[in-house]
Amino acid sequence: MPKPIELQIARDQLVRINDKLDTPHLLIGGLAVQRYVPMRDSKDIDLVCDSETSRMLARELFPTADWDIVTNDDEYRPTLTVRHRSLDMGEIIFGPKITERDAYTFINWDQLLASGVPFELALPGDTKRVLERIVIPCCASLAFTKLISFLSRNKSHTKKRNQDLQDFADLTNNESFRLIRLISVIQRAGAGDYIRSNFLLTPEELAVLGGSSILRVSDIFSGCLRPPVCPVGEQVETHHNLQQVSELSRPSPGDMRMDLTIGYQHDKYTDEQLLKLGKAIVGLLELGEEVRVVRKRPGSVIITIDLPAGKAEQLVEFVSDEKLLQFGVLRAEKLALGREEPVSCHIVWDWLVSQIAKKLRVHPAAITSRATFGELNASDYQVEELLSMVGESYRIDSITTDFASFLRGKYSLREIDAWNYVPVGDLSDFVHKNHGLDKQKGDPECE
């Protein structure tokens, strides 16, 4: 273990660096882990910064009379290492993590900086100093960097690999660690397949990971994580050509179609077993059993269900609160709200179809009253532009907020968090109900 004075030297250097920086910079590596795991031994400073900043810090903080400065002379990805000439003060390293291994392309340093927290330095008397320009990633994001570091490190570097894995395990046990955030970081980085393909542990490495909260929870719920199997003797028919959502009948009026993404290897289970799993999930939550279809992707299973809109929204909340992790559920996505085919006014509807076709550059035949904006490939920004235009034409001043309120009331929703699952016909009905045009001026209006 480094002597206390050595750890203090590293912290003193952090204070000096913080005072020289004009903007926040990211601290990673062992000293960042130490923020969440106090017993972590580290006196290296791994600061992510550009070449100009690293050279400024080296010039102003580490004069060559006392310090040796070594650079790799890479103009585009420089690594700069500083060592004291006579004292054992460890290494101060600038930006090495982005230069070592290709797998670091999964790590978005700007996102880690934006979601990070300032480094806090403990002072005598139970006081702290906050280093506003030294930022460490949140616990889950830092755990992700350690996982990527472990998977991409040369297997001959056993000591460093084990330290990466130990850091990952220790970070998952911190009270601020959120598993759902780690899953989100992995999905956003597109690193799922890379992790699945490379996370192969030796018995020694498995022993290191044994103390991780993730491994302990998976052991507790190991029975729940396996999809229900069919009783002995029951014949199960496997369907190789699975239906897609577009081939199904649309959700019933008042229902919401949604997808549950479940982290199973899809080729290990029959469709019937996966359907039973979907029914078990919604049945456990007393949400009904309207499981319609299973779709499969590499490394995951997607179960599509129809539920009353309010209960579908409740299911999304269960996923956010991690209450479905025992089933391996990673996320829930809303696909479409169900409504009746007829619209309240065909004059308004015909006008609206012409405007949508022009705005979104789609054929009018594709615009049905039950089609959603998402099916027409409209972004939320495009829908809001469309609403603004419709509101101006029909004299509805606050159309965006009023339309959202209309949908919340109709479908018993708490919030409209995206326009992609909203049927186009609902906009027509809303306009018909709320417009302020004058019939005598010949504006489009129904009796």
Sequence and secondary structure as in RCSB ss.txt:
>XXXX:A:sequence
MPKPIELQIARDQLVRINDKLDTPHLLIGGLAVQRYVPMRDSKDIDLVCDSETSRMLARELFPTADWDIVTNDDE
YRPTLTVRHRSLDMGEIIFGPKITERDAYTFINWDQLLASGVPFELALPGDTKRVLERIVIPCCASLAFTKLISF
LSRNKSHTKKRNQDLQDFADLTNNESFRLIRLISVIQRAGAGDYIRSNFLLTPEELAVLGGSSILRVSDIFSGCL
RPPVCPVGEQVETHHNLQQVSELSRPSPGDMRMDLTIGYQHDKYTDEQLLKLGKAIVGLLELGEEVRVVRKRPGS
VIITIDLPAGKAEQLVEFVSDEKLLQFGVLRAEKLALGREEPVSCHIVWDWLVSQIAKKLRVHPAAITSRATFGE
LNASDYQVEELLSMVGESYRIDSITTDFASFLRGKYSLREIDAWNYVPVGDLSDFVHKNHGLDKQKGDPECE
>XXXX:A:secstr
   HHHHHHHHHHHHHHHHH SS EEEESHHHHHHH TT     EEEE  HHHHHHHHHHHS TTTEEEEE   S
SS  EEEEESSS   EEEES HHHH GGGGG  HHHHHHT EEEEEEETTTEEEEEEEEEE  HHHHHHHHHHHH
HHS TT HHHHHHHHHHHHHHHTSTT  HHHHHHHHHHHT HHHHHHH    HHHHHHHTT HHHHHHHHTHHHH
S     TT      SS   GGGS    TTEEEEEEEE S GGGS HHHHHHHHHHHHHHTTS   EEEEEEETTE
EEEEEEEEHHHHHHHHHHHHTTTTGGGTEEEEEEEEE   S  S HHHHHHHHHHHHHHHT  GGG  TT BTTT
TT  HHHHHHHHHHHHHHTT TTHHHHHHHHHHHHHT S    STTSBHHHHHHHHHHH    GGGT S   
